[in-house]
Amino acid sequence: MFTIYHDFVVNVSKEKFFEAVSTPKGLNNWWTLRCSGNPKLEEIYNLNFTDEFNWFAKISKFDKNKCIEFSMAEAMEEWLPTKFGFKIHEINSEKSEIEFYHSNWKAITKEYRIASFCWAMLLNQLKDYLEKGIITPFSERN
């Protein structure tokens, strides 16, 4: 199995970061078109991007303000059975170090490489959203 990794620092509190990656409103501001679910262990989230990409994931790890992991339940074939998550390390009250991972890829395929690039772009948009209040319109997200 193969894993995508991205580590970065964001100039916001761990609480603010966790909200952006664990709540439907937060996810909609940088990743999904429409998202639903409740931030708690074993909760199923609907991750809607388009009618064709209307995916579902279950929260498989949850430690408020410390980590969250989503295990894909319904998605394109290559995304199954992948899981992605965020580990949050507080540097101080207004700065957090983030460890992002997207694991359980069966092979390093074209989709794996595209996903790695897209995650890098999306995580940068997440950083802009949190630090500068910039919400990139969904149609312009990678």
C-alpha positions in Angstrom: 0.0 0.0 0.0 1.1 3.6 -0.7 0.6 6.9 1.1 0.5 10.5 0.1 2.0 12.9 2.8 1.9 16.6 3.1 3.2 18.5 6.2 2.7 22.2 6.7 2.3 25.0 9.3 -0.9 27.0 9.5 -1.1 30.3 11.5 -4.3 29.5 13.4 -5.2 27.7 16.5 -5.7 23.9 16.6 -9.4 24.5 17.3 -9.9 26.6 14.2 -8.0 24.2 12.0 -9.9 21.2 13.4 -13.2 23.0 12.7 -12.2 23.5 9.0 -11.4 19.8 8.5 -14.1 18.2 10.6 -17.4 20.2 10.0 -19.4 20.3 6.8 -19.3 24.1 6.8 -15.5 24.0 7.1 -15.0 21.4 4.4 -17.4 23.2 2.0 -15.2 26.4 2.4 -12.1 24.7 0.9 -12.9 21.2 -0.5 -16.4 19.9 -1.1 -19.3 21.5 -3.0 -21.8 20.1 -0.4 -21.0 18.1 2.6 -23.1 16.6 5.4 -22.2 14.7 8.6 -21.5 15.3 12.2 -18.0 15.4 13.6 -17.8 12.3 15.7 -16.3 8.8 15.5 -18.1 6.4 13.1 -20.1 9.2 11.5 -20.8 8.9 7.8 -20.1 12.0 5.8 -21.5 12.7 2.3 -18.7 14.4 0.3 -20.5 15.8 -2.7 -18.4 17.3 -5.5 -20.8 16.8 -8.5 -23.5 14.3 -9.3 -20.8 12.0 -10.7 -18.6 12.4 -7.7 -21.0 12.0 -4.8 -18.9 10.1 -2.3 -19.2 8.8 1.3 -16.6 8.4 4.0 -16.7 7.2 7.7 -14.8 9.0 10.4 -12.4 6.2 11.6 -10.3 8.3 14.0 -11.5 11.3 16.0 -9.8 13.1 18.8 -11.1 16.6 18.9 -8.5 19.2 18.0 -5.8 16.5 17.7 -6.7 14.3 14.8 -9.4 13.2 12.4 -9.4 10.4 9.8 -11.9 9.6 7.0 -12.2 6.1 5.6 -13.7 6.1 2.1 -16.8 4.0 1.8 -18.1 5.0 -1.6 -15.9 6.7 -4.2 -14.2 6.0 -7.5 -12.6 2.5 -7.5 -9.0 3.7 -7.0 -10.0 5.7 -3.8 -11.3 2.4 -2.2 -10.2 1.5 0.5 -8.2 4.6 1.0 -8.3 6.8 4.1 -7.1 10.3 4.7 -6.6 12.4 7.8 -5.0 15.2 9.7 -2.8 15.1 12.8 -2.7 18.5 14.5 0.2 19.6 16.7 -0.1 22.9 18.5 3.0 25.1 18.2 1.3 27.9 20.2 -2.2 29.3 20.6 -2.2 30.7 17.1 0.0 28.3 15.1 -0.4 24.6 14.4 1.8 22.0 12.6 -0.3 19.7 10.4 0.5 16.2 9.2 -1.7 15.2 6.4 -1.8 11.7 4.9 -3.9 9.8 2.4 -3.1 6.1 2.8 -4.0 2.6 1.5 -3.5 3.3 -2.2 -3.1 -0.1 -3.9 -0.6 1.2 -6.5 1.1 4.4 -7.7 -1.3 5.1 -10.6 -2.2 8.1 -12.6 -5.0 8.8 -10.1 -2.6 8.5 -7.1 -0.3 11.1 -8.7 -3.3 13.4 -9.6 -4.6 13.1 -6.0 -1.2 14.0 -4.5 -1.0 17.1 -6.7 -4.7 18.1 -6.0 -4.2 17.6 -2.2 -1.2 19.9 -2.3 -3.3 22.6 -4.1 -6.3 22.1 -1.9 -4.3 22.2 1.3 -2.8 25.5 0.2 -6.4 26.8 -0.4 -7.3 25.5 3.1 -4.3 27.5 4.5 -5.5 30.7 2.5 -9.0 30.2 3.9 -7.9 29.9 7.5 -5.2 32.6 7.4 -6.6 35.1 5.0 -10.3 34.4 4.9 -10.1 33.5 1.1 -12.7 31.0 0.0 -11.8 29.8 -3.6 -15.1 29.2 -5.5 -15.7 25.5 -5.9 -15.5 25.8 -9.7 -11.9 27.1 -9.4 -10.7 24.4 -6.9 -8.3 21.6 -8.1 
